[in-house]
Amino acid sequence: MYSSDSVLDILTEAKKLAQRYRALTGKPLGVTGEIAEYEVARLLGVELMPARQAGYDALEKKEGKIRKLQIKARCLFENSKQGQRLGSIDIKKEFDAVLLVILDENFNAMAIHEAEREAIVSALIAPGSKARNERGALSVSKFKSIGQLRWQRQTS
């Protein structure tokens, strides 16, 4: 097993590298998912699953039941365009809820939103958007509208 301090050290360095990479190229480095998973584990106390677990990324014991959670992330920059979408959500896979971690330009968690499986499925099968219906991609705003705020960073 690994120490959470060691993981935190690595992720701190990854955040710095991702910031530098974006400043140089204008493109994301692709570490937001890993950072988001660790932030959810640290902030909400969930148990992360091994890599490539089909359908869910973490387990949470809530009200005596084990819940399977999928974790998605979006890094929102000051100049981010409206209508950003989450990665694909495969409703054929097993999960109870999806957590959306919003990261700031420094890859620090700003908020965690949660939407239950039923709300996700209803939104994804609703007639209309090809991105939603065929690729299982919800917009950040749609996800927030069907979910609830689970955690938010305190501003001072």
N, C-alpha and C positions, 0 to 999 in steps of 0.2 A: 504494500500500500504506500501511497505517497503522502507527504505532509502538506497540509493546506498552506503553510507558510511558503513552502517551495513553489507551489502552484501560483500563489499570489505574487511572488517575486518574478516568475516567468511572465505572468500576465501583465504585470507592471511594465516590463521591458517590451512585451508585444504591443501594448498600447502606445508606447513611445515610438516604436518602429512604424506602426500603422499611421500615426500622425505625420511622421516624416515622409513616409511613402506617399500619402495623400497630398501633402504639400508639394512634393516633387512631380508627381504624375497626374494629380487630379482624380485618381481612381482609388477605390478602397482596396485594402490589402486582403480582406477576406477572413478576418479573425473575430468578427462581431458575434458569430454563433458561439464560439468557445468562451468568449468573455461573458456573454449573456448567461450561459449555463452556469458558470461559476458564480456570477452575481446572484442568480436565483438561489443557488445552494447556500451562499453566504447570508443573504438577506432573509430568505424564507425558511431555511433549514430543511430543504428537500434533499433526497438522496439521488445523486446522479447515477445514471445507468452507464454501462460500458458503451463505447463507441459502436455505432451501427445497429443499435437496438431498434427494430422496426416499430414505428408508430409513436413511440414516446421516448423522452429523454430523461425523465426523472419520476421518482415515486414520492408520494406525500401521504402521511397518515393524518387523516382529518376526520374527526367525529367517529373514531373507531374503524374507519374504512381506509383501505389503500387506494389512492387515486393515481392514475397514470397521466402524466403531464407531458405535453409536447411544448418545446420552448422555441420561440421565434424571436428575432431581434431586428431592430432598425436603428441605425445611427443617423440622427437628425442633425444636420449642420445648419448654421445660420442661413445659408443660401439654398437650402434643400427645396426642391420643387414640390408642389402640392401633388397629392394623389399617389404617394409612394405605396408600393405593395409589399406584402410579406412574401416569404418563400412559399412554395407549394404546400398545401395541407391535403394529405391523402385520406379521405374519409373512409376508405376501405380498411385502413389500418386501425389498430386498437389504441384508443386514448379516451380519457374522461374530460379533459379540458386542455386548452392551449393558453400558454402564458406568452405575452408580448412584452419584451424588455426594450424600452426606449433608452438609447445611449446618447450622450451628448458628443460634441466634437472631440472631446478628450477620451472618449470610450468609457465614460463613467455612467453608471445607471442613474437615470432621472426618474423613471417610473416603470412599474410593472402592472400590466393589465391582464385580466383573466376572462376568458369566454368559455362557457360550457360547451360540450360536444354538440348538444342539440341545437344551440344557437349557431354554431359554426356550420353544421350540416345544412340547416335551413337557409343560411346566407349563401352558401356555395351552390345550392341547387336552385335558388330563385332564378326565374327567367331573366335574361338580359345580357350580362357581360360575358364575352368569350373567355377572357382571362380568368374570371371567377368560375365559370361553369366547366371549362375544359382543363384549365391548369391548376385549379384549386387555390387561386391567388386572391386574397382579400386585400383591400386597401387598409392602410393604417386607420383612417378615419372610420371606415365601416367596422373594423375590429373593435375600436373603442366604443362605437355606438351599440354593439351587441354584447359587450362585456362590461366589466366593472374594474375600477381602480383597486388594485390589491396592495400596492406599496408606492410611496412617492418620497423622493428625496426632500428633506427639509431645507428650506432656504433661510439664510440668516440675514 
